[in-house]
Amino acid sequence: MRTCILLSLMLLIGEDWAEAQKKTANYDESKIPAYTLPALLTTRDGAKITTAADWTAERRPEVLALFQEHVYGRTPGNWGKVSFETREVKKDALGGKATRKLIHISLPEHPAWAGMEVMLYLPNGLKAPAPCFVGPSFGGNHAVSTEPDVPLSTRWMRPNKEKSIVDNHATEASRGNESSRWPLEMIIGQGFAVATYYYGDIEPDHVDGWKDGLRAVLSKDGAATEWKNGDWGAIGAWSWGLSRIADYLETDADIDAKKLAVIGHSRLGKTSLWTGAQDQRFGIVISNNSGEGGAATMRRNYGETTAIITKAFPHWFTKTYAGYGDNEAACPVDQHMLIALAAPRPIYIASAVDDQWADPKGEFLSGLNAEPVYVLFGKKGYGVTEPPAVDTPVGDAIGYHMRTGKHDVTDYDWTQYLRFAKKHFGQ
């Protein structure tokens, strides 16, 4: 109990420190330091990339490896067999509009990991397999859905009185507290399925969470010992969970596994971008307010910075990344290169006008500076070179909007994502 209390105090202190940084961060465009982005279409040995084939064969693997080494870490491949167990099929969910499936994913060769609980909603009445949005939640399946029979998560959760988290665990009062971010009936009504899981099933979201999560279980000696440069961070681990959901969806006849869209918000938006970079089974990649370490250009030092994020949340990244705090110019990558790793697949970047901490303009610029790779594939980007007016979506294969409001996911955001997915999935 004493350990839990100390950990909760450490988390609250960290959150308070991060909140204090928001007040003193730079929000003045005139104070952004001069910077030069790393070359997107030049290999490390100086060769110019001029074709889509050369990007795919030469530069893309190189850029992916740089992100693995310097930002997110390398995902190991030693998890062995993946097991799927369908624990519930409810055919009259959401008032008869959907079928709800609960699937437990586990690793038989690593029983020390408790596994992950996936919740899948499918629209009823479709004549063909459904395309599917796949994303992690902050609060658990019971928080995503308002249905009272969704099992309550028993995993560790970050302190949050507003969401009725008591002693780092969900309570009955936590039900549905994330449902506004997951408008299930809207999504189902447009003919899409939704698959989600609680990110804490993979790893608790705190500095020492890796010692109690999947990363420790898959470590070479089967125990948490040391977290080193190049080792994967929590974002990599949470991303791993999304790819295991894709593994399952490929086995479900009700899902069109060729039409999967990965989506995430905030730190989980960073996760969706890294997932899209690594796992090309996701045909659309969506970043909602992902900010620093996600879609925002790191070298701008506007709002949250590399120094701030790696001090407040060092566990999200590989250990190497902290060395670029106040030294961004030394990093061999920037986030336009992460966006480009999705090419030629469609990608959507969303910002909010009141979320200056996440640097909306920096998010826009990363998409803009990724366009040269999309051009190699004959794809169009934004169609504009300056951020659009608020609530004015732009783009083709790269989409963007900056909506009215704060750091959140809203029905307006989902309206754009559904439109984008319909266009590119041919729904």
Protein Blocks (a to p, Z undefined) as FASTA:
>chain_A
ZZmmmmmmmmmmmmmmmmmmmmmmccbfklpccdddddfkbcfkopacfbfklmmmmmmm
mmmmmmmmmmnopadfklopaddddfbdcfkgghhpaccdddddddfklmmbgbjadddd
ddehiabdcdddddddfkbjklmpmcfkbccdfbdcdddfknopaehiacfklgoplmmm
mcfklmmmnopacddddfklmoccdfklmmmmmklmmpmnopafbdcehiacfklmmmmm
mmmmmmmmmmmmkbcfklccdddehjlmmmmmmmmmmmmmbmbdcdehklgoilbcfklo
gajafklmmmmmmmlpcfklmmmgoplmmpcbdfklmmmmmpccdcdddddfklmmnomm
lmmmmmmmmmmmmmmnopacekpabdcdehiaedjkbccdddeddddddfklmmmmmmmm
mmmnoZZ
